[in-house]
Amino acid sequence: MTETPALSASLVAAAKDLTNPTKARTAAMGQYSYTYADLASVLEHVRPVLAAHDLVVTQDTRIEDGRLCVYTTLVHTSGETLAFGPLSGPMGQTWQQVGSAITYARRYSLLAALGIAADDDDDGVSAGKFPRLEGPRPVASDDDLKRWAAGIRDATEFVHLKSIADEINAHHLDEDSRQQLLDEWFEKRQGLGHA
């Protein structure tokens, strides 16, 4: 392991000044809602603190073995670096899904690297159901259902499960399919040790 005394000292000092960002955004999903800070707000919140301690954060996005991978790196003015990751997950089939996956992964990777939180400590399905978005939503296709079921089975981290739940919430699907996915989701969640 490479020693990083200057970076480590700056990171410890920065940790004293880093706080959780303001959760100014609200996601309303029917009867359930939660507050969070989006990626832009998180970056706006942490960049001045990092800069005051001679640190900057960079994030690299790659596709590896068909999965989206985000690497987060803290860089010190001395040239020392501390890398985190990759945080990997499914990348989606449309540009919108890919963009959403990148945003999710960058946000969660950055939060984990800095030890801060930017959303309510609730995964959105703790009430025992996938909350539904209000308003018109696309109808889930059979391919969507298969992809979500496979994504749940293949998930290796909770962030992957959360992104699948968010995608399901954005679609209209019949109650039987929703319940089957919910059962699989909770079983996988428990298997990943996320109570």
C-alpha positions in Angstrom: 0.0 0.0 0.0 1.3 3.4 -1.0 1.9 5.8 1.9 0.1 9.1 1.7 1.0 11.1 4.8 0.2 14.6 3.3 -3.1 13.4 1.9 -4.0 11.6 5.0 -3.4 14.6 7.2 -5.4 16.8 4.9 -8.3 14.3 4.8 -8.4 14.0 8.6 -8.5 17.8 8.8 -11.2 18.0 6.1 -13.3 15.4 7.9 -13.7 17.8 10.8 -15.2 20.3 8.4 -17.3 18.0 6.3 -21.0 17.7 7.1 -23.9 16.0 5.5 -25.3 18.2 2.6 -28.7 19.7 2.9 -31.4 17.4 1.6 -33.2 20.0 -0.5 -34.8 17.6 -3.0 -37.9 15.5 -2.4 -38.9 12.4 -4.3 -42.6 11.9 -3.9 -43.9 8.4 -4.6 -47.5 8.2 -3.8 -47.9 7.9 -0.1 -44.2 7.7 0.4 -41.6 10.4 0.0 -38.0 11.0 1.0 -35.6 13.9 0.9 -32.1 13.8 -0.6 -29.3 15.9 -1.9 -28.6 15.3 -5.6 -25.1 14.8 -7.0 -24.7 18.5 -8.0 -25.6 19.6 -4.5 -23.2 17.1 -2.9 -20.4 18.3 -5.1 -21.2 22.0 -4.4 -21.2 21.2 -0.7 -17.9 19.2 -0.5 -15.7 20.9 -3.1 -15.0 24.1 -1.0 -14.1 22.0 2.1 -11.8 19.7 0.1 -10.1 22.7 -1.6 -9.5 24.4 1.7 -7.5 21.3 2.7 -5.6 21.0 -0.6 -7.8 18.2 -1.9 -9.8 17.6 -5.0 -12.0 14.7 -6.0 -12.1 13.1 -9.5 -14.4 10.4 -10.7 -13.7 8.1 -13.6 -16.5 6.1 -15.3 -15.7 2.9 -17.2 -17.5 -0.1 -18.7 -15.9 -3.3 -17.5 -17.3 -6.8 -18.4 -20.6 -5.1 -19.4 -21.0 -3.3 -16.1 -20.8 0.3 -15.2 -17.8 1.1 -12.9 -17.1 4.3 -11.1 -13.8 5.0 -9.5 -13.5 7.9 -7.1 -10.1 9.4 -6.3 -9.0 12.0 -3.8 -6.0 14.0 -5.1 -3.7 16.1 -2.8 -1.6 19.0 -4.0 1.5 17.0 -3.1 0.5 14.5 -5.9 -0.6 11.8 -3.5 -3.8 10.0 -4.3 -6.3 7.8 -2.6 -8.5 5.7 -4.9 -11.9 4.1 -4.0 -13.7 1.6 -6.0 -14.9 0.5 -8.3 -18.5 0.8 -7.4 -20.1 -1.3 -10.2 -23.5 -2.1 -11.3 -25.8 -2.6 -14.2 -25.6 0.2 -16.8 -29.0 0.1 -18.3 -30.2 -0.3 -21.9 -31.1 3.2 -22.9 -29.0 6.4 -22.7 -31.3 7.7 -20.0 -30.8 4.5 -17.9 -27.0 4.7 -18.4 -27.0 8.4 -17.4 -29.1 7.6 -14.3 -26.8 4.7 -13.4 -23.7 6.9 -13.7 -25.3 9.6 -11.5 -26.3 7.1 -8.9 -22.9 5.4 -8.8 -21.0 8.7 -8.7 -23.1 10.1 -5.9 -22.9 7.0 -3.7 -19.2 6.4 -4.4 -18.4 10.0 -3.4 -20.6 9.8 -0.3 -18.9 6.6 0.8 -15.4 7.9 0.1 -16.0 11.0 2.3 -18.1 9.3 5.0 -21.2 11.5 4.6 -24.8 10.9 3.9 -27.2 12.7 1.5 -30.5 11.0 1.7 -32.9 9.7 4.3 -31.8 6.5 6.0 -34.6 4.5 4.3 -34.5 2.6 1.1 -38.0 3.6 -0.1 -39.4 0.1 0.3 -39.2 -0.4 4.0 -43.0 -0.2 4.3 -43.2 -3.6 2.5 -44.0 -2.3 -1.0 -42.4 -0.5 -3.9 -43.8 3.0 -3.7 -45.4 4.2 -7.0 -44.7 7.4 -8.7 -47.8 9.5 -9.5 -48.6 10.6 -13.0 -48.2 8.9 -16.3 -45.6 6.2 -16.4 -44.4 3.9 -19.2 -45.8 0.3 -19.0 -43.2 -2.3 -18.1 -42.5 -4.7 -20.8 -41.8 -8.4 -20.4 -38.1 -7.6 -21.1 -38.2 -5.0 -18.4 -39.5 -7.6 -15.9 -36.9 -10.1 -16.9 -34.1 -7.5 -16.7 -35.2 -6.3 -13.2 -35.5 -9.9 -11.9 -32.0 -10.7 -13.3 -30.7 -7.4 -11.8 -32.1 -8.3 -8.4 -30.6 -11.8 -8.6 -27.2 -10.5 -9.7 -26.9 -7.5 -7.4 -23.8 -7.6 -5.3 -24.3 -4.3 -3.4 -27.3 -2.5 -1.9 -26.9 0.5 -4.2 -27.7 -1.8 -7.2 -30.9 -3.0 -5.5 -31.9 0.6 -4.8 -31.4 1.7 -8.4 -33.5 -1.3 -9.6 -36.3 -0.3 -7.1 -36.2 3.3 -8.4 -36.5 2.1 -12.0 -39.4 -0.2 -11.1 -41.1 2.7 -9.4 -40.9 4.7 -12.6 -43.0 2.2 -14.5 -46.5 0.9 -14.4 -46.8 -2.9 -13.9 -49.5 -5.3 -12.8 -49.8 -6.1 -9.0 -48.7 -9.8 -9.4 -45.5 -8.8 -11.1 -44.9 -6.0 -8.7 -45.4 -8.4 -5.7 -43.1 -11.0 -7.2 -40.3 -8.5 -7.8 -40.8 -7.1 -4.3 -40.5 -10.6 -2.7 -37.3 -11.2 -4.7 -36.0 -7.8 -3.8 -36.4 -8.3 -0.1 -34.9 -11.7 -0.2 -31.8 -10.4 -2.0 -31.6 -7.4 0.4 -31.6 -9.7 3.4 -28.9 -11.8 1.6 -26.7 -8.8 1.2 -27.0 -8.1 5.0 -29.0 -4.9 4.6 -31.7 -5.0 7.3 
